[in-house]
Each structure stands twice: as structure tokens, then as C-alpha cells.
Amino acid sequence: MTDLELKNIIKICNKATPSPWTSYIEGRDFNSGSSFIMTGEKGSRDYDIEFISIKPEDQDFIAMARNVISLLVDEIIKLKGDQ
């Protein structure tokens, strides 16, 4: 990946609602209501992301991606600097 591509990924991450994002799936994580992604932490929540139709695996991926993409890009930048 080029430095420009990495910078663009970080730019998009920085514009998104801050992590952590936590995926809650009805029937797996609780028994009533609809599945959603909680943004922020329980004590300082931002808004909930609800989907009209999504597979649980895709919802989990979206939440996980928000939490780790910037960390992965930082690691790539670090490793490229070590060369």
C-alpha cells in the first residue's frame, strides 16, 4: 500500500464516530429488541446504528473494522518505517 492510500484510510477513520463500536445481536447478546451497533462506551454512549436487514456476521465485521482498522494502518506505517 502506498503512503497516500494509508493516509486516506486514516482520514476516513478519523471522520467516523470514535471507537469502540460494539455489535449486539438479538438472540445472541440479548433476548428482546432489535440488533444494533452501540457507538461509544456504556458510560458515554454516542448513538446506536440500526440496520433494516443485515447478517449478524456482517454487523460484527463492521463493528470490528471500526475498532481495528486504524490500529492496523498504524502498524503498517510502523513496519514500513523499520525497513
C-alpha positions in Angstrom: 0.0 0.0 0.0 1.2 3.5 -0.7 1.6 6.2 1.9 -1.2 8.1 0.2 -3.6 5.1 0.5 -2.7 4.7 4.2 -3.3 8.4 4.9 -6.7 8.2 3.1 -7.7 5.3 5.3 -6.7 7.1 8.5 -8.6 10.2 7.2 -11.8 8.2 6.8 -11.3 6.6 10.2 -10.8 9.9 11.9 -14.1 11.3 10.4 -16.1 8.4 11.7 -17.7 8.2 15.1 -14.9 7.2 17.5 -14.5 3.6 18.7 -15.3 1.5 20.5 -18.2 0.1 18.5 -19.9 -2.9 19.9 -22.2 -5.2 18.0 -25.3 -6.5 19.8 -27.2 -9.3 18.1 -30.8 -10.1 19.3 -30.9 -13.7 20.4 -27.2 -13.9 20.9 -26.4 -10.9 23.2 -29.9 -10.2 24.5 -33.5 -11.5 24.0 -35.7 -8.5 23.2 -35.5 -5.6 20.8 -33.5 -5.3 17.6 -29.9 -5.9 16.7 -27.6 -2.8 16.6 -24.1 -1.4 16.9 -23.5 0.7 20.0 -21.0 3.5 19.5 -19.0 4.7 22.5 -18.8 3.1 25.8 -21.7 2.2 28.1 -21.0 5.2 30.4 -20.5 7.7 27.5 -22.6 6.3 24.6 -22.9 8.1 21.3 -25.7 6.9 19.0 -26.8 3.4 18.1 -26.6 2.1 14.5 -29.5 0.1 13.4 -29.9 -1.9 10.2 -33.0 -2.7 8.3 -31.5 -6.0 7.1 -28.0 -7.4 7.8 -26.5 -10.7 8.6 -25.1 -10.9 12.1 -21.7 -11.7 10.7 -21.7 -8.6 8.6 -22.7 -6.4 11.6 -20.0 -7.9 13.7 -17.5 -7.2 10.9 -18.5 -3.6 10.6 -18.1 -3.0 14.4 -14.8 -4.9 14.5 -13.4 -3.0 11.5 -14.1 0.4 13.1 -12.2 -0.8 16.2 -9.1 -2.2 14.4 -8.5 -0.6 11.0 -6.7 2.5 12.4 -4.6 0.2 14.6 -3.7 -2.0 11.6 -2.8 1.1 9.5 -0.6 2.4 12.3 1.2 -1.0 12.5 1.7 -1.0 8.7 3.2 2.6 8.9 5.5 1.5 11.8 6.7 -1.6 9.9 7.3 0.4 6.7 9.4 2.8 8.8 11.5 -0.1 10.2 12.7 -1.1 6.7 
